[in-house]
Amino acid sequence: MKLAIMQPYIFPYLGYYQLVSCVDKFVIYDDVNYINKGWINRNNILVNGKAFLFTIPLKNASQNRRINETELPEDHSWKSKFLKTVEMSYKKAPFFSVTFSLLNDVINSNATHIHQMAISSIRIIADYLGLQAHFVTGSAVYNNSNLKAQQRILDICCREQASHYINPIGGMELYSRELFEAEGIKISFLKTGEYRYKQFDSQFTPHLSMIDVLMFNSREQIAALLKEYQLV
């Protein structure tokens, strides 16, 4: 059984969904500390032809607090502002209507914490794309916060009886192949390949949120983009 474990990001990048697409079970790692200036509550979209960093506001966010303890503000005025920014930026995109509907469902949900909204963004888009991975919320299952770093990841892999653990390429230096292989678990790292698609003009702005990918590509086109990776 192939397994991946990742923090919940809000409308993450294409590589996140490539990871979802290549595993049988995907553990959402929501009971680790929030990371300031990470990707949990922010990402980039295309505004006036350039990457624009949007940020979902949080209430008393702190790196001393876990992701699943980090609340959204009671003031919801940011929601309409965010959706208006997306609408003004993408209303002429070929797949605006369906994508905007997905965004609206996530943003205007009853989420009170950022992990709930981020998980919703991940799962709604995965469902739309027909991805088959089974999602598990880590805080609801494993109760292993006494363990640290790769020992905690390895514990989840063992308890799930995973035969193959796949991690994004950025974590390559954090994990010991020997440690995993001693437990009979193969470990691989996903490296997203170079990809392009047509945006509004001939210039391509890379490394944006999945929002951008959805706005400009059909499900069939995205299925092809999801294959643009290698395991190392």
N, C-alpha and C positions, 0 to 999 in steps of 0.2 A: 504494500500500500504506500503510495506516494503522499507525502505530507509537507505542508508549508506552514510557517508561523510568522505572522506580521502584525505590527501595531495597526490600529484603525486610522486610516487617513481619509480626509474629506475629498471626495471626487479625485482619487489618485491618478497617477500617470499610467500610460499604456503598459509599462513593465509590470505594474502591480497586477493587472488583469492577465498578463502573460503567465504570471506565477499561478494565479487562480486556475487558468486554463490547463496547466500541465500537472495538476495534483488531484488526488481523490478526496482529500480532506484538507480544509484550510482553517487553521486556528487563528482567531482574532485575539491578539495579545493585548488585552485592554487593562490588565492589572499590573502594569509597569508604570514608572514615573512619566509624567508629561514632560515633553521636551520643548523648551522655548525655541522659537524660530525654526521648528521642525515642520513636518508636513501634516501634522494631526489636524490642524484647523486652518490651513492655508494652501494655496496652489496658484498656478499661473493660468490665465486665459488670454485670449487675443483681443486687444483693445487698440483701435486705430493702427493696426498693422504691427503692433509691438507687444511683447510679453508684459502682462499686467498682473501684479501679485495681489490677489484678494485674500482677506483674512476674516474668518468667522470670529466675532468677538466672544470673549469668555469672561466668566465671573471669577475673580480672585485666582487666576491661573498661577500655578507654581510648580517648579520642578521637584518640590517636596511632596507633591500630591499626585496620586495615580491618575491615569487617563480617565478611568471610569468614575473618579470622584470629582472630575472637573466639569463644572456646570456652565450652561449657557445663560446669558443674562435674561432677566425678566422683561426687559424692554425689547420688544420684537421689531422695532422700527428698522433695524438693519436688514431684515428679510426682504422687504419691498425694495430697498435701495440696491441690494445685491442682485435681485431678479431684474430690476430695471437696467442695471449695468449690463447684465448678460443679454437682455432683450435688445438694447440699443447696439450692442456690439455684433450680435449674431442674427438679427432678424432676417437678413437676406441669405443666410446660409441654407444649403439645400435640405438639411434635416433639422431645421430649427424647431418646427412644431412638436415633433415627437421627443426631441431632446429637452426642450423647455418644459414639457409636461413631466418628464422624469425628474428634472431639477425641482420643479414646483412641489412635487410629491414629497421630496426629501426635505426641502427647506421649510415647508409649511406643515410638517409633521408635528406630533406632540412631544418631540424629544425635549428633555430637560437637561441632558448632559451631552457633551461633545461626542463621546464614544457612541451614543445611540444614533446621533445624526450621521456620523462617519460610517458606521456599520450599515445604516440604511442606504447611504450613497453607494457603498460597495455592492450590497446585495441586489438592489434594484437594477443597477446596470448589469450585473452578472446575469440576472434573470432575463433581462432584455436581450442579452447576447447569447442566451442559451447555454451558459457555462454550467457544467454538471457537478462541480466540487461541492462537497457537503461542508457547510460552515459550522464551526463550533466557537462559542464565546468562551475564552480561556478562564475568566473569573468565575464562571458558573460551573466549571468542571474540575479543575486540577488542584487548586488550593496548595500550590507549591511555592509560594512567595518566599519561603525560608531558604530556597536555593538561589544561587546567583549565576548570572551570565549563561554560558553554554551548558552548565550542569542542569539548569532549569529547562532549557530547550531539549536536552537529551532525555530528561525525565519524561517530558510530554511525548517524545518520540517512542520511548520504551512502553509507556502506558497505552499508547495507541497502536502498539505493535507495528510501527512503520518499518518498511524495508528500505525506504529511500526518502531522505530529507533534502528538500530543495530550498535554497536561500538566495536572495538577490546577491549579485556580484560584489556589492559594496561591503558585505560581511565576510569576505573571503579570509581576511586576516584574523577574524574573531573566533574561528572554529578550527578544531583539530580533527582532521580526517581520521587519524589513528584512534582517537577517543570514540568516535561514532562507529568506526569499523570494528572496534573491539566488542561492540554490542550487536554486531551483525547488521548495521545500518549504513547503507551507502549515502554519501553526502555529495551534492552537486550545487553549483552556483549558476544562476541564470544571468546571462549577459544579453541585454536587448541589442538587437542589430540596428544598423542604420536604416531609417525608413523615412518616406516622404509621402505626402498626399496633397492634393490641391486645396489651398485655402482661398482667400478672395482674389489674390493676384499671383503672379509667378514666383514671388519670393516666399520661401517657406520658413516659418518660425517654429523651431523644434522645442521639445521638452515642456510641453504644456499639459494641463489637466486633461483627463479623459473627456471632459466637457467638449474640448476643441475637436478631439477625434470623432466624437459622436455627431457634432454639428456638420461635419464635412464628409462623412462616410456612411454608407449603408451597412447593415449588419453583415452582408456578404464581404464587403470590402474590409471591415474590421476583423472578420474571421481570418482573412489573409494576413493582416498586420499582426495579429496575435501569434502567428507562427514565425515572426521575424526575431528569433532569439536562438541562442545556443547554450547548452549546458556544459560547464567546464568543471 
